[in-house]
Each structure stands twice: as structure tokens, then as C-alpha cells.
Amino acid sequence: MSLVRIALRMLAVKALKDRTVAGDNVLDSEIGILGEDEKGLHIKPKKGRFIAVYTDDAEAKPDEQRAFHENGLVNLCLEYGVTDAMQEEVDDPDRPGSKMKVIFPTIPHASRMHDFYLDILGRQIRSGLSDGQNEAAEVLRGLIRRVVKVTCERAGSDRTGERVAAQKLTFTVDALQDPQFLDDIPAGAPFAKFLAILASGDVDDQKLGALILDHIPASPEDLEEARERIGLTLTELGSLGFEYVPNADEDSEITNVTIDVTGKQPVEVGA
């Protein structure tokens, strides 16, 4: 689970819903939205224009540290397109030997007007995510250090090679590290603002926000916090001169310290 990836998807949906020609048909993590069968490419949502937001591959390089909470480069993907209602005759299951007409949504071949609306929609997506007056977009940008690469691909049929009225826009972004402890999300921080948006949303948003908070533990005492952040083992910690004793008595005091200098006899110093 990556909490920042969750935030990027949810904020992108909120930033774009009812702000493009796709209206409220903005979907979260509908990765299989564009499918292909013997009839060619088809689509799940209702007739009209649509945007599907999801996160794809990610890669992090935490140098020499064992930092398991790094997100690194994340692909934030938005598939969008135009659908038409198609009519087809199929066998009627209730009347053997008879046919019935069904209407299903499909993606048409690319055309002048479809391409026009695709480019308009692509422009609106970029503008929506850049809008300084859009709270969700503002918080989303706060969770991103920089946009590393932007790619735009037209969807096509692998079976027929046909080009259709759908595109995929991918933003490769350098995302912030996941909050490891509650101290990582002070008031005013981008992730705190994301949680505030969920808390002020509908019942589903509030439930998801509570579930996310359940996975962010309170900050431990200093030495344990440093150990977890850097990924040191107890043995490594001891080799650095820190003798970590879990659940030690908080009132215990250091009474003797042994100083070991190379080439000299160890010297014990009392408190």
C-alpha cells in the first residue's frame, strides 16, 4: 500500500470531476476500462466522454538507506475518450431462433470531431491539474516534487491496428515519501490537507480517510524513530555506539561510560 499513490488518484478525480467535457464521468482505478474482444475495442462506462485515473509503475532509489516508504517516480495515468452507442442484433435467449436488438457503448474510429474533443479534453485535464483555484489540484501538486516526463498515446486495437477515439496521458512524477508516522503530517502539510478534504467529503470519503489514518502509527521515541526511518538493524545501531534496549525503564540513568581509544587501555569513567 502506498498512501501517496492513493492520494494522487483520489485528488486527480476530485480535481477533474465536473470540470471537463467529461462531466462527472471521472473514474478511479478503472484500469480495465478499455477492453478488446472479437468486435474490437469497447468501454465500460455510460455513453459519452470519460476519464479514468489510475497509477501504474513506480520506481524508487533510496541510495544507501533501507527506506521502505519512498515512492520515487510514479506514473499517474489518465485514459480518456469518446463513446458512441452501437446497435447490434443478437440471439434472443427467451425465444430460440429469434433475434433481439441490443445497444452497447463502444469507442468509434478516430475522426475529425472525435479528435477535436480528445484534444480539448486533454487540454482541460492539464489545465485542471494546474489550476491554482482548484483545491484538490493544489493539494495534488503539493504531493509532487516535480513532473519528470509527460507522454500521450492514442489507444488502438491490437487485433486490427485501428486507431480509435481514446488517448492515454501519463505524468511521470517524483512523488513525496509516504508519511511514516503522525509527526510527518503536521497541520498544513499536503497530506494533512488531503485528509482534511476526505474528512469534509461524503460518507465514503470519511471512511477511507479513517482507514488511511489507521495505517499511520504514532511517532515512537527518538532512537526507535531514527532506526525505523533509516532502516538500521539493532546490530548496526550498536556498532554506531548506541545500545538500544527496548522498553527500558525511562528513569534509568547512565552511571558508567567506558572510553576505548585505539592503542590505549580502555578507561572507565563514573557518573
ChimeraX commands (.cxc) that place a marker at each C-alpha (Angstrom):
marker #1 position 0.00,0.00,0.00 radius 0.5
marker #1 position 1.24,3.48,-0.88 radius 0.5
marker #1 position -0.77,6.22,0.79 radius 0.5
marker #1 position 0.59,8.91,-1.52 radius 0.5
marker #1 position -0.44,6.92,-4.61 radius 0.5
marker #1 position -3.95,6.66,-3.16 radius 0.5
marker #1 position -3.94,10.41,-2.60 radius 0.5
marker #1 position -2.75,11.18,-6.14 radius 0.5
marker #1 position -5.58,9.13,-7.68 radius 0.5
marker #1 position -8.33,10.46,-5.45 radius 0.5
marker #1 position -7.21,14.08,-5.76 radius 0.5
marker #1 position -6.95,13.82,-9.55 radius 0.5
marker #1 position -10.53,12.52,-9.74 radius 0.5
marker #1 position -11.79,15.30,-7.47 radius 0.5
marker #1 position -9.81,17.92,-9.38 radius 0.5
marker #1 position -11.31,16.89,-12.74 radius 0.5
marker #1 position -14.88,15.88,-11.90 radius 0.5
marker #1 position -17.40,18.32,-13.45 radius 0.5
marker #1 position -14.54,20.48,-14.76 radius 0.5
marker #1 position -14.15,19.00,-18.25 radius 0.5
marker #1 position -16.37,17.96,-21.15 radius 0.5
marker #1 position -16.45,14.51,-19.49 radius 0.5
marker #1 position -18.64,15.97,-16.72 radius 0.5
marker #1 position -18.84,13.71,-13.67 radius 0.5
marker #1 position -17.78,10.61,-15.63 radius 0.5
marker #1 position -14.34,10.57,-13.98 radius 0.5
marker #1 position -13.40,7.15,-12.61 radius 0.5
marker #1 position -10.83,5.99,-10.04 radius 0.5
marker #1 position -8.66,2.97,-10.85 radius 0.5
marker #1 position -10.82,1.57,-13.68 radius 0.5
marker #1 position -7.69,0.09,-15.24 radius 0.5
marker #1 position -9.69,-2.28,-17.45 radius 0.5
marker #1 position -11.86,0.48,-18.82 radius 0.5
marker #1 position -10.61,-0.10,-22.37 radius 0.5
marker #1 position -11.07,-3.72,-23.33 radius 0.5
marker #1 position -10.93,-5.70,-26.55 radius 0.5
marker #1 position -12.95,-8.66,-27.78 radius 0.5
marker #1 position -13.81,-10.14,-31.16 radius 0.5
marker #1 position -15.72,-6.96,-32.01 radius 0.5
marker #1 position -12.75,-4.70,-31.27 radius 0.5
marker #1 position -12.23,-2.11,-28.55 radius 0.5
marker #1 position -15.09,-1.44,-26.15 radius 0.5
marker #1 position -15.64,0.55,-22.98 radius 0.5
marker #1 position -17.40,0.04,-19.67 radius 0.5
marker #1 position -18.84,3.44,-18.70 radius 0.5
marker #1 position -22.01,5.02,-20.00 radius 0.5
marker #1 position -22.26,6.65,-23.41 radius 0.5
marker #1 position -20.40,9.93,-23.70 radius 0.5
marker #1 position -16.94,11.17,-22.76 radius 0.5
marker #1 position -14.95,9.67,-19.91 radius 0.5
marker #1 position -11.73,9.98,-17.90 radius 0.5
marker #1 position -10.21,7.04,-15.99 radius 0.5
marker #1 position -7.46,7.80,-13.45 radius 0.5
marker #1 position -5.01,5.21,-12.13 radius 0.5
marker #1 position -1.39,4.87,-11.00 radius 0.5
marker #1 position 0.91,2.49,-12.84 radius 0.5
marker #1 position 4.56,1.52,-12.38 radius 0.5
marker #1 position 6.72,3.23,-9.76 radius 0.5
marker #1 position 10.46,3.21,-9.09 radius 0.5
marker #1 position 12.37,4.48,-6.06 radius 0.5
marker #1 position 16.13,4.54,-5.40 radius 0.5
marker #1 position 16.69,5.26,-1.68 radius 0.5
marker #1 position 20.50,5.34,-2.01 radius 0.5
marker #1 position 22.30,3.51,0.79 radius 0.5
marker #1 position 19.40,3.62,3.23 radius 0.5
marker #1 position 16.71,0.96,3.73 radius 0.5
marker #1 position 13.90,3.46,3.29 radius 0.5
marker #1 position 10.86,1.35,2.53 radius 0.5
marker #1 position 8.46,4.29,2.42 radius 0.5
marker #1 position 9.95,6.02,-0.63 radius 0.5
marker #1 position 7.62,6.34,-3.62 radius 0.5
marker #1 position 10.13,7.74,-6.11 radius 0.5
marker #1 position 8.92,8.09,-9.69 radius 0.5
marker #1 position 5.23,7.25,-10.08 radius 0.5
marker #1 position 3.25,7.05,-13.32 radius 0.5
marker #1 position -0.05,8.90,-12.88 radius 0.5
marker #1 position -2.16,7.75,-15.84 radius 0.5
marker #1 position -5.35,9.22,-17.28 radius 0.5
marker #1 position -7.20,7.40,-20.04 radius 0.5
marker #1 position -9.90,9.42,-21.73 radius 0.5
marker #1 position -12.07,9.11,-24.78 radius 0.5
marker #1 position -15.41,9.41,-26.54 radius 0.5
marker #1 position -18.01,6.64,-26.75 radius 0.5
marker #1 position -20.91,6.08,-29.12 radius 0.5
marker #1 position -24.00,3.92,-28.74 radius 0.5
marker #1 position -23.88,0.98,-31.16 radius 0.5
marker #1 position -26.80,-1.28,-32.06 radius 0.5
marker #1 position -26.39,-4.98,-32.72 radius 0.5
marker #1 position -28.63,-8.00,-33.28 radius 0.5
marker #1 position -28.03,-10.99,-31.01 radius 0.5
marker #1 position -29.83,-14.26,-30.24 radius 0.5
marker #1 position -32.87,-13.80,-28.00 radius 0.5
marker #1 position -32.40,-16.14,-25.01 radius 0.5
marker #1 position -36.13,-16.18,-24.33 radius 0.5
marker #1 position -37.14,-17.00,-27.92 radius 0.5
marker #1 position -34.93,-19.61,-29.58 radius 0.5
marker #1 position -34.35,-18.90,-33.25 radius 0.5
marker #1 position -35.27,-15.21,-32.86 radius 0.5
marker #1 position -33.05,-12.14,-32.76 radius 0.5
marker #1 position -33.13,-9.12,-30.49 radius 0.5
marker #1 position -31.53,-5.70,-30.76 radius 0.5
marker #1 position -29.16,-4.52,-28.03 radius 0.5
marker #1 position -27.40,-1.19,-27.58 radius 0.5
marker #1 position -23.93,-1.06,-26.06 radius 0.5
marker #1 position -21.28,1.65,-25.69 radius 0.5
marker #1 position -18.21,1.37,-27.86 radius 0.5
marker #1 position -15.32,3.57,-28.94 radius 0.5
marker #1 position -15.62,4.83,-32.51 radius 0.5
marker #1 position -12.78,5.12,-35.00 radius 0.5
marker #1 position -10.87,8.36,-34.87 radius 0.5
marker #1 position -12.45,11.19,-36.84 radius 0.5
marker #1 position -12.07,14.94,-37.17 radius 0.5
marker #1 position -14.65,15.78,-34.46 radius 0.5
marker #1 position -13.64,12.96,-32.15 radius 0.5
marker #1 position -10.02,14.09,-32.30 radius 0.5
marker #1 position -11.17,17.65,-31.67 radius 0.5
marker #1 position -12.92,16.63,-28.45 radius 0.5
marker #1 position -10.00,14.40,-27.42 radius 0.5
marker #1 position -7.55,17.29,-27.69 radius 0.5
marker #1 position -9.97,19.60,-25.88 radius 0.5
marker #1 position -10.32,17.01,-23.11 radius 0.5
marker #1 position -6.55,16.55,-22.89 radius 0.5
marker #1 position -6.11,20.30,-22.60 radius 0.5
marker #1 position -8.79,20.50,-19.88 radius 0.5
marker #1 position -7.08,17.72,-17.91 radius 0.5
marker #1 position -3.75,19.56,-17.94 radius 0.5
marker #1 position -5.40,22.88,-17.08 radius 0.5
marker #1 position -7.50,21.30,-14.32 radius 0.5
marker #1 position -4.48,19.78,-12.63 radius 0.5
marker #1 position -2.62,23.10,-12.90 radius 0.5
marker #1 position -5.49,25.30,-11.61 radius 0.5
marker #1 position -4.43,27.31,-8.57 radius 0.5
marker #1 position -8.09,27.87,-7.60 radius 0.5
marker #1 position -8.80,24.12,-7.58 radius 0.5
marker #1 position -8.22,22.87,-4.02 radius 0.5
marker #1 position -7.80,19.20,-4.93 radius 0.5
marker #1 position -5.36,20.05,-7.73 radius 0.5
marker #1 position -3.40,22.33,-5.41 radius 0.5
marker #1 position -3.01,19.56,-2.82 radius 0.5
marker #1 position -2.10,17.04,-5.54 radius 0.5
marker #1 position 0.71,19.28,-6.77 radius 0.5
marker #1 position 1.94,19.60,-3.18 radius 0.5
marker #1 position 2.48,15.83,-3.09 radius 0.5
marker #1 position 4.71,16.01,-6.18 radius 0.5
marker #1 position 8.27,17.31,-6.16 radius 0.5
marker #1 position 8.39,17.65,-9.96 radius 0.5
marker #1 position 6.93,16.29,-13.18 radius 0.5
marker #1 position 9.70,14.29,-14.82 radius 0.5
marker #1 position 8.02,13.29,-18.08 radius 0.5
marker #1 position 4.68,13.60,-19.89 radius 0.5
marker #1 position 3.60,11.16,-22.59 radius 0.5
marker #1 position 0.40,10.98,-24.63 radius 0.5
marker #1 position -0.58,7.87,-26.60 radius 0.5
marker #1 position -3.56,7.11,-28.80 radius 0.5
marker #1 position -5.41,3.92,-27.96 radius 0.5
marker #1 position -5.60,1.36,-30.71 radius 0.5
marker #1 position -6.74,-2.15,-31.42 radius 0.5
marker #1 position -4.01,-4.78,-31.28 radius 0.5
marker #1 position -6.25,-7.07,-33.32 radius 0.5
marker #1 position -6.97,-4.78,-36.26 radius 0.5
marker #1 position -4.50,-1.93,-35.90 radius 0.5
marker #1 position -7.41,0.54,-35.95 radius 0.5
marker #1 position -6.92,3.88,-34.23 radius 0.5
marker #1 position -9.83,4.91,-32.05 radius 0.5
marker #1 position -11.13,7.96,-30.21 radius 0.5
marker #1 position -9.30,7.42,-26.93 radius 0.5
marker #1 position -5.96,8.54,-25.52 radius 0.5
marker #1 position -3.75,7.86,-22.52 radius 0.5
marker #1 position -1.95,10.72,-20.82 radius 0.5
marker #1 position 0.83,9.67,-18.42 radius 0.5
marker #1 position 2.55,12.02,-15.98 radius 0.5
marker #1 position 5.74,10.52,-14.55 radius 0.5
marker #1 position 6.05,12.39,-11.25 radius 0.5
marker #1 position 8.56,12.44,-8.41 radius 0.5
marker #1 position 6.18,11.79,-5.53 radius 0.5
marker #1 position 6.78,12.57,-1.88 radius 0.5
marker #1 position 7.67,9.81,0.54 radius 0.5
marker #1 position 4.76,8.19,2.34 radius 0.5
marker #1 position 4.13,9.58,5.83 radius 0.5
marker #1 position 5.75,7.05,8.16 radius 0.5
marker #1 position 4.49,8.47,11.46 radius 0.5
marker #1 position 1.91,11.03,12.53 radius 0.5
marker #1 position 4.70,13.58,13.02 radius 0.5
marker #1 position 5.14,13.50,9.23 radius 0.5
marker #1 position 1.75,15.12,8.63 radius 0.5
marker #1 position 1.66,18.36,10.62 radius 0.5
marker #1 position -1.23,20.76,10.04 radius 0.5
marker #1 position -0.80,22.49,6.71 radius 0.5
marker #1 position 1.27,19.72,5.12 radius 0.5
marker #1 position -0.03,18.46,1.74 radius 0.5
marker #1 position -1.01,15.05,3.12 radius 0.5
marker #1 position -2.80,16.68,6.06 radius 0.5
marker #1 position -4.77,18.79,3.56 radius 0.5
marker #1 position -5.66,15.62,1.65 radius 0.5
marker #1 position -7.01,14.03,4.84 radius 0.5
marker #1 position -8.97,17.22,5.54 radius 0.5
marker #1 position -10.60,17.02,2.09 radius 0.5
marker #1 position -11.67,13.45,2.83 radius 0.5
marker #1 position -12.95,14.41,6.30 radius 0.5
marker #1 position -15.16,17.10,4.76 radius 0.5
marker #1 position -16.40,14.82,1.96 radius 0.5
marker #1 position -19.20,12.28,1.77 radius 0.5
marker #1 position -19.55,9.19,3.96 radius 0.5
marker #1 position -17.34,7.08,1.68 radius 0.5
marker #1 position -14.58,9.71,1.73 radius 0.5
marker #1 position -14.73,9.88,5.52 radius 0.5
marker #1 position -14.47,6.09,5.84 radius 0.5
marker #1 position -11.47,5.99,3.50 radius 0.5
marker #1 position -9.80,8.83,5.39 radius 0.5
marker #1 position -10.25,6.97,8.69 radius 0.5
marker #1 position -8.82,3.78,7.14 radius 0.5
marker #1 position -5.77,5.68,5.87 radius 0.5
marker #1 position -5.16,7.16,9.34 radius 0.5
marker #1 position -5.34,3.66,10.83 radius 0.5
marker #1 position -2.18,2.83,8.84 radius 0.5
marker #1 position -0.13,5.77,10.15 radius 0.5
marker #1 position 1.23,4.94,13.63 radius 0.5
marker #1 position 2.07,7.48,16.30 radius 0.5
marker #1 position 5.68,8.62,16.37 radius 0.5
marker #1 position 7.85,6.44,18.67 radius 0.5
marker #1 position 10.64,7.65,20.93 radius 0.5
marker #1 position 13.59,9.31,19.18 radius 0.5
marker #1 position 16.01,6.41,18.90 radius 0.5
marker #1 position 13.41,3.94,17.62 radius 0.5
marker #1 position 12.09,6.55,15.18 radius 0.5
marker #1 position 15.57,7.14,13.76 radius 0.5
marker #1 position 16.16,3.39,13.49 radius 0.5
marker #1 position 12.93,2.83,11.55 radius 0.5
marker #1 position 13.41,5.80,9.25 radius 0.5
marker #1 position 16.96,4.86,8.22 radius 0.5
marker #1 position 16.34,1.11,8.35 radius 0.5
marker #1 position 19.15,0.21,10.74 radius 0.5
marker #1 position 19.25,-3.14,12.49 radius 0.5
marker #1 position 19.94,-3.37,16.22 radius 0.5
marker #1 position 23.42,-4.72,15.50 radius 0.5
marker #1 position 24.21,-1.76,13.24 radius 0.5
marker #1 position 22.86,0.62,15.84 radius 0.5
marker #1 position 25.15,-0.91,18.45 radius 0.5
marker #1 position 28.18,-0.60,16.16 radius 0.5
marker #1 position 27.49,3.13,15.99 radius 0.5
marker #1 position 27.71,3.38,19.75 radius 0.5
marker #1 position 24.00,3.24,20.57 radius 0.5
marker #1 position 22.98,0.41,22.85 radius 0.5
marker #1 position 19.26,0.22,22.23 radius 0.5
marker #1 position 17.27,-1.55,24.94 radius 0.5
marker #1 position 13.57,-1.86,24.03 radius 0.5
marker #1 position 11.12,-0.99,26.83 radius 0.5
marker #1 position 13.92,0.15,29.11 radius 0.5
marker #1 position 13.00,1.97,32.30 radius 0.5
marker #1 position 12.58,5.65,31.41 radius 0.5
marker #1 position 14.01,6.68,34.79 radius 0.5
marker #1 position 17.23,4.65,34.38 radius 0.5
marker #1 position 20.45,6.62,34.36 radius 0.5
marker #1 position 23.90,6.05,32.85 radius 0.5
marker #1 position 26.34,5.58,35.73 radius 0.5
marker #1 position 29.48,4.45,33.92 radius 0.5
marker #1 position 30.93,5.02,30.47 radius 0.5
marker #1 position 33.90,3.10,29.03 radius 0.5
marker #1 position 36.08,5.01,26.58 radius 0.5
marker #1 position 38.03,2.73,24.23 radius 0.5
marker #1 position 40.80,4.52,22.28 radius 0.5
marker #1 position 42.85,2.58,19.74 radius 0.5
marker #1 position 46.27,1.69,21.14 radius 0.5
marker #1 position 45.28,2.66,24.70 radius 0.5
marker #1 position 43.85,0.78,27.62 radius 0.5
marker #1 position 40.06,1.27,28.00 radius 0.5
marker #1 position 39.22,3.90,30.60 radius 0.5
marker #1 position 36.05,3.68,32.69 radius 0.5
marker #1 position 34.57,6.96,33.79 radius 0.5
marker #1 position 31.97,7.10,36.57 radius 0.5
marker #1 position 29.00,9.44,36.55 radius 0.5
marker link #1:1,2 radius 0.2
marker link #1:2,3 radius 0.2
marker link #1:3,4 radius 0.2
marker link #1:4,5 radius 0.2
marker link #1:5,6 radius 0.2
marker link #1:6,7 radius 0.2
marker link #1:7,8 radius 0.2
marker link #1:8,9 radius 0.2
marker link #1:9,10 radius 0.2
marker link #1:10,11 radius 0.2
marker link #1:11,12 radius 0.2
marker link #1:12,13 radius 0.2
marker link #1:13,14 radius 0.2
marker link #1:14,15 radius 0.2
marker link #1:15,16 radius 0.2
marker link #1:16,17 radius 0.2
marker link #1:17,18 radius 0.2
marker link #1:18,19 radius 0.2
marker link #1:19,20 radius 0.2
marker link #1:20,21 radius 0.2
marker link #1:21,22 radius 0.2
marker link #1:22,23 radius 0.2
marker link #1:23,24 radius 0.2
marker link #1:24,25 radius 0.2
marker link #1:25,26 radius 0.2
marker link #1:26,27 radius 0.2
marker link #1:27,28 radius 0.2
marker link #1:28,29 radius 0.2
marker link #1:29,30 radius 0.2
marker link #1:30,31 radius 0.2
marker link #1:31,32 radius 0.2
marker link #1:32,33 radius 0.2
marker link #1:33,34 radius 0.2
marker link #1:34,35 radius 0.2
marker link #1:35,36 radius 0.2
marker link #1:36,37 radius 0.2
marker link #1:37,38 radius 0.2
marker link #1:38,39 radius 0.2
marker link #1:39,40 radius 0.2
marker link #1:40,41 radius 0.2
marker link #1:41,42 radius 0.2
marker link #1:42,43 radius 0.2
marker link #1:43,44 radius 0.2
marker link #1:44,45 radius 0.2
marker link #1:45,46 radius 0.2
marker link #1:46,47 radius 0.2
marker link #1:47,48 radius 0.2
marker link #1:48,49 radius 0.2
marker link #1:49,50 radius 0.2
marker link #1:50,51 radius 0.2
marker link #1:51,52 radius 0.2
marker link #1:52,53 radius 0.2
marker link #1:53,54 radius 0.2
marker link #1:54,55 radius 0.2
marker link #1:55,56 radius 0.2
marker link #1:56,57 radius 0.2
marker link #1:57,58 radius 0.2
marker link #1:58,59 radius 0.2
marker link #1:59,60 radius 0.2
marker link #1:60,61 radius 0.2
marker link #1:61,62 radius 0.2
marker link #1:62,63 radius 0.2
marker link #1:63,64 radius 0.2
marker link #1:64,65 radius 0.2
marker link #1:65,66 radius 0.2
marker link #1:66,67 radius 0.2
marker link #1:67,68 radius 0.2
marker link #1:68,69 radius 0.2
marker link #1:69,70 radius 0.2
marker link #1:70,71 radius 0.2
marker link #1:71,72 radius 0.2
marker link #1:72,73 radius 0.2
marker link #1:73,74 radius 0.2
marker link #1:74,75 radius 0.2
marker link #1:75,76 radius 0.2
marker link #1:76,77 radius 0.2
marker link #1:77,78 radius 0.2
marker link #1:78,79 radius 0.2
marker link #1:79,80 radius 0.2
marker link #1:80,81 radius 0.2
marker link #1:81,82 radius 0.2
marker link #1:82,83 radius 0.2
marker link #1:83,84 radius 0.2
marker link #1:84,85 radius 0.2
marker link #1:85,86 radius 0.2
marker link #1:86,87 radius 0.2
marker link #1:87,88 radius 0.2
marker link #1:88,89 radius 0.2
marker link #1:89,90 radius 0.2
marker link #1:90,91 radius 0.2
marker link #1:91,92 radius 0.2
marker link #1:92,93 radius 0.2
marker link #1:93,94 radius 0.2
marker link #1:94,95 radius 0.2
marker link #1:95,96 radius 0.2
marker link #1:96,97 radius 0.2
marker link #1:97,98 radius 0.2
marker link #1:98,99 radius 0.2
marker link #1:99,100 radius 0.2
marker link #1:100,101 radius 0.2
marker link #1:101,102 radius 0.2
marker link #1:102,103 radius 0.2
marker link #1:103,104 radius 0.2
marker link #1:104,105 radius 0.2
marker link #1:105,106 radius 0.2
marker link #1:106,107 radius 0.2
marker link #1:107,108 radius 0.2
marker link #1:108,109 radius 0.2
marker link #1:109,110 radius 0.2
marker link #1:110,111 radius 0.2
marker link #1:111,112 radius 0.2
marker link #1:112,113 radius 0.2
marker link #1:113,114 radius 0.2
marker link #1:114,115 radius 0.2
marker link #1:115,116 radius 0.2
marker link #1:116,117 radius 0.2
marker link #1:117,118 radius 0.2
marker link #1:118,119 radius 0.2
marker link #1:119,120 radius 0.2
marker link #1:120,121 radius 0.2
marker link #1:121,122 radius 0.2
marker link #1:122,123 radius 0.2
marker link #1:123,124 radius 0.2
marker link #1:124,125 radius 0.2
marker link #1:125,126 radius 0.2
marker link #1:126,127 radius 0.2
marker link #1:127,128 radius 0.2
marker link #1:128,129 radius 0.2
marker link #1:129,130 radius 0.2
marker link #1:130,131 radius 0.2
marker link #1:131,132 radius 0.2
marker link #1:132,133 radius 0.2
marker link #1:133,134 radius 0.2
marker link #1:134,135 radius 0.2
marker link #1:135,136 radius 0.2
marker link #1:136,137 radius 0.2
marker link #1:137,138 radius 0.2
marker link #1:138,139 radius 0.2
marker link #1:139,140 radius 0.2
marker link #1:140,141 radius 0.2
marker link #1:141,142 radius 0.2
marker link #1:142,143 radius 0.2
marker link #1:143,144 radius 0.2
marker link #1:144,145 radius 0.2
marker link #1:145,146 radius 0.2
marker link #1:146,147 radius 0.2
marker link #1:147,148 radius 0.2
marker link #1:148,149 radius 0.2
marker link #1:149,150 radius 0.2
marker link #1:150,151 radius 0.2
marker link #1:151,152 radius 0.2
marker link #1:152,153 radius 0.2
marker link #1:153,154 radius 0.2
marker link #1:154,155 radius 0.2
marker link #1:155,156 radius 0.2
marker link #1:156,157 radius 0.2
marker link #1:157,158 radius 0.2
marker link #1:158,159 radius 0.2
marker link #1:159,160 radius 0.2
marker link #1:160,161 radius 0.2
marker link #1:161,162 radius 0.2
marker link #1:162,163 radius 0.2
marker link #1:163,164 radius 0.2
marker link #1:164,165 radius 0.2
marker link #1:165,166 radius 0.2
marker link #1:166,167 radius 0.2
marker link #1:167,168 radius 0.2
marker link #1:168,169 radius 0.2
marker link #1:169,170 radius 0.2
marker link #1:170,171 radius 0.2
marker link #1:171,172 radius 0.2
marker link #1:172,173 radius 0.2
marker link #1:173,174 radius 0.2
marker link #1:174,175 radius 0.2
marker link #1:175,176 radius 0.2
marker link #1:176,177 radius 0.2
marker link #1:177,178 radius 0.2
marker link #1:178,179 radius 0.2
marker link #1:179,180 radius 0.2
marker link #1:180,181 radius 0.2
marker link #1:181,182 radius 0.2
marker link #1:182,183 radius 0.2
marker link #1:183,184 radius 0.2
marker link #1:184,185 radius 0.2
marker link #1:185,186 radius 0.2
marker link #1:186,187 radius 0.2
marker link #1:187,188 radius 0.2
marker link #1:188,189 radius 0.2
marker link #1:189,190 radius 0.2
marker link #1:190,191 radius 0.2
marker link #1:191,192 radius 0.2
marker link #1:192,193 radius 0.2
marker link #1:193,194 radius 0.2
marker link #1:194,195 radius 0.2
marker link #1:195,196 radius 0.2
marker link #1:196,197 radius 0.2
marker link #1:197,198 radius 0.2
marker link #1:198,199 radius 0.2
marker link #1:199,200 radius 0.2
marker link #1:200,201 radius 0.2
marker link #1:201,202 radius 0.2
marker link #1:202,203 radius 0.2
marker link #1:203,204 radius 0.2
marker link #1:204,205 radius 0.2
marker link #1:205,206 radius 0.2
marker link #1:206,207 radius 0.2
marker link #1:207,208 radius 0.2
marker link #1:208,209 radius 0.2
marker link #1:209,210 radius 0.2
marker link #1:210,211 radius 0.2
marker link #1:211,212 radius 0.2
marker link #1:212,213 radius 0.2
marker link #1:213,214 radius 0.2
marker link #1:214,215 radius 0.2
marker link #1:215,216 radius 0.2
marker link #1:216,217 radius 0.2
marker link #1:217,218 radius 0.2
marker link #1:218,219 radius 0.2
marker link #1:219,220 radius 0.2
marker link #1:220,221 radius 0.2
marker link #1:221,222 radius 0.2
marker link #1:222,223 radius 0.2
marker link #1:223,224 radius 0.2
marker link #1:224,225 radius 0.2
marker link #1:225,226 radius 0.2
marker link #1:226,227 radius 0.2
marker link #1:227,228 radius 0.2
marker link #1:228,229 radius 0.2
marker link #1:229,230 radius 0.2
marker link #1:230,231 radius 0.2
marker link #1:231,232 radius 0.2
marker link #1:232,233 radius 0.2
marker link #1:233,234 radius 0.2
marker link #1:234,235 radius 0.2
marker link #1:235,236 radius 0.2
marker link #1:236,237 radius 0.2
marker link #1:237,238 radius 0.2
marker link #1:238,239 radius 0.2
marker link #1:239,240 radius 0.2
marker link #1:240,241 radius 0.2
marker link #1:241,242 radius 0.2
marker link #1:242,243 radius 0.2
marker link #1:243,244 radius 0.2
marker link #1:244,245 radius 0.2
marker link #1:245,246 radius 0.2
marker link #1:246,247 radius 0.2
marker link #1:247,248 radius 0.2
marker link #1:248,249 radius 0.2
marker link #1:249,250 radius 0.2
marker link #1:250,251 radius 0.2
marker link #1:251,252 radius 0.2
marker link #1:252,253 radius 0.2
marker link #1:253,254 radius 0.2
marker link #1:254,255 radius 0.2
marker link #1:255,256 radius 0.2
marker link #1:256,257 radius 0.2
marker link #1:257,258 radius 0.2
marker link #1:258,259 radius 0.2
marker link #1:259,260 radius 0.2
marker link #1:260,261 radius 0.2
marker link #1:261,262 radius 0.2
marker link #1:262,263 radius 0.2
marker link #1:263,264 radius 0.2
marker link #1:264,265 radius 0.2
marker link #1:265,266 radius 0.2
marker link #1:266,267 radius 0.2
marker link #1:267,268 radius 0.2
marker link #1:268,269 radius 0.2
marker link #1:269,270 radius 0.2
marker link #1:270,271 radius 0.2
view
